[in-house]
Amino acid sequence: MPRVSQQYKDERRREIVAAAGGCFLEHGFAGASMHRIIAATGLSAGALYNHFPSKQDLVAACARAALDRVLAGEGPGADAGPGFDPGEWLAGLLERLAADPATTRLLLITWGEAATDPRLRALAGEHLERVRARIEELYGRWAVEELGLGAGPAQEWIGMFAQAILSVLQGYVVQSCLLPGFDHDAYLDYARTLVAQ
C-alpha cells in the first residue's frame, strides 16, 4: 500500500477544518454535531477521526486557523522601517477582517466559547499574546525611530498603546458581527485617529 505524503495529509486536514468551520458558523461549536461535520466533509467517520480524534480537537484546529488568519498576509509596509504607517497597518488588519467575514465570526464564536472552555481560553490567550507582541514589535521600534522616544519611555508607552490596539481589534470583531448598521468606514477613521494621537 503506497504511503500517503505529509503534504496530502496536511491538505486533507485543511479541507476538514474548512468544512467544519462552515458547520461551526452555522450551528456554533456546541450545535455542530460530528454527524453534520462528517457529512460536510464527505469523508467516512473513520477517515475524519484519523485526522481529528475528537470534536474538541477539531474545534481547536478551526479556532487556531481563524486566529492565525488575523496576522496572515500583512503585506508591504509590515515592518517598522521607512514607510511604516502605524494607522494604515491597523486599518489593513481591519480591512482583512472585513474581507473575510467568516473568520471574523469564528473569532467571535471562539472568544465567546473561551469564557467557559479552558482549552479555547488558552488558545485565544496565546493568540492575543502573539498579536500584542507583534504590535509591541512594530510600534515600539516606530516610537524609538520616528517619535524619538528613549528606550524606557518607549517601553512604557507601547505597553499602554498595545492594549488600546487590542481593544480596537476586539471592538471591531464584536461590533461588525453584532451591531445593526455597523459603519465600517467610520470605524476605520476612528482606528486611524486613535493611532495618530
N, C-alpha and C positions, 0 to 999 in steps of 0.2 A: 504494500500500500504506500503510495507516494506521501512524503512528508509535506505538511502544509507550512508555507513560509510565514515568518513573523509579520511580514507586510500584509499578507492575506488576513491573518488573524486580527491585526490592528484595524484593517479596513472593515472587516465584519463587525468588530466591536463598535466602530464609529457608526455604522449603519444601524445597529441595535440601539445605540444611545439616541440617534436621531429619531427613530421610530418611537422609542419610549418617551422621548421629550414631547412628541406630539400628543401622546396619551396623557402625560402629566399636565400639559397645558389645558387639555380638555376636561380632565377629571380631577386634577390635583394629585399630589403624591399618594394620599390615602385612598382616593377613589379609583385610581387606575389599577385594576387587578392584573395579576400576571397573565390571566387568560386573555385580557384585552391586549396586553403588550405583546404576547406571543402571536396573536392574530395580526397585529400591526406589522410585526417583523416578517411574517411569512415563514418563519422557521418552526421547526419542531420544538417542543418543550425541552427535550434533551440537548438540542443544539444551543438553545439560548442559555440554559443553565450551565453548559460547558464554559461559556464566556462569563456569565454572571451567576454565581452560586445562589444568590438570594435577591429578593426585590430590593432590600436595603443597599446591596452593592450597586444595583442599577440606579437607584435614586442618587446615591453618592456620585456615581460616574456622570449622570446628567447634570447634577448641580455643579460639579467641578468643571465640566465642559462649558456651561453657561458662564461661570465665574471667570474662567480663563479667557473667554472671548472679550471681556471688558478691556483688557490691556493689549489684546492682539491687534496687529495692524496699526500701530501708532503712526507709521509713515514718516515722511520727511519732516525735519524740524523737531523730532522727538528726542533731542538731546539739548543740553543747556549751553551749547556753543553759540557762536554768532548766528543770528537769525532766529534764535529761540523766542517764541512769543508765548508768554505764560497764559494769557487769556485764550489764545487760539488753541493751545494744547488741550485746555479744559473743554472748550467748545467742540473740538474734534472728538473728544471722548463722548460727549453728549450726542453729537451727530451720529456716531457709530451706534449708540444705543437706539436712537430714533430710527435708524435704517434697519434695525434688527429687533422688531417688537417682540418676537418670540423669546429672545434672550432676555430682554428687559422684564417680561412677565415671569420667566423662570427665575430670575434674580429675586423678584418679589415673593414668589412662592417659596423659594429656598429660605429667604430671611424669615418669612412667617413660620415655616416649619422648624427653623433653627431655634425658635423660642422654647420648643418642647423636645427636640431631638438632639441629644448630646453630640452625636456624630456629625450632623449637619451644622450644629453650632460651632464645633471645632473647625470644620471645613470653611464656613463663612468667616470665622475669625481669622483663620490663616490667610484667606483671600484678602480681607480688608487690611491685614498687616502688609501684604505684598503691594496693594495699591498705595497705602500710606508710605511705604519705603520708596516706591517709585516717585511719589510726589516730593518726598524729602530729598531724594537724589537730584531731581530736576530743578526744583525751586530753590534748594539750598545752594547749589552751585550758581544759579542765576542771581540769588541775593548777594553772594560774595562778588561775583564778576560784574554784574550790571548795576546793582544798587550800592556797591561799595561797602557793605557791612563787614565788620570783622567776624572772625570765626565764632566767637562767643555770642554776640548779638544775633548772628545769622542762625545759629542753632536754636536760640530761644524763639526767634521769630518763626522759623519753619515748623517748630513743634506746634505752635498755635495755628499757623496757616494750614498745615496738613489736615487738622481737624475740620477746619472750615471747608476745605475742598471735598473731604469725605462727606460732609453734610450736604453739599451741593449735589454730589453724585447720588447719594441715597434719596434726597428730596426729589431729584428728577425721576428716579425709578418709581417711587410711590405716587407722585403727582401725575406723571404721564400715564400710569396704569389706572388710577382711581379717580382722578379729579375730572368731573364733567367740564368740557370746554377748555381743557388744558391748552395753554398758549405756548407752544414750543419756542417760537422766536422770542417771545418776551422772556422766557426762562433763560435762553442763551444770552440775551442782553444783561440780565441780572447776573449771570455767572461771570461774564466778561467784566462787568462793573465791579464786582466783588474782588476779582483778581487785580484790577487796576488800582485799587485803593491801597 
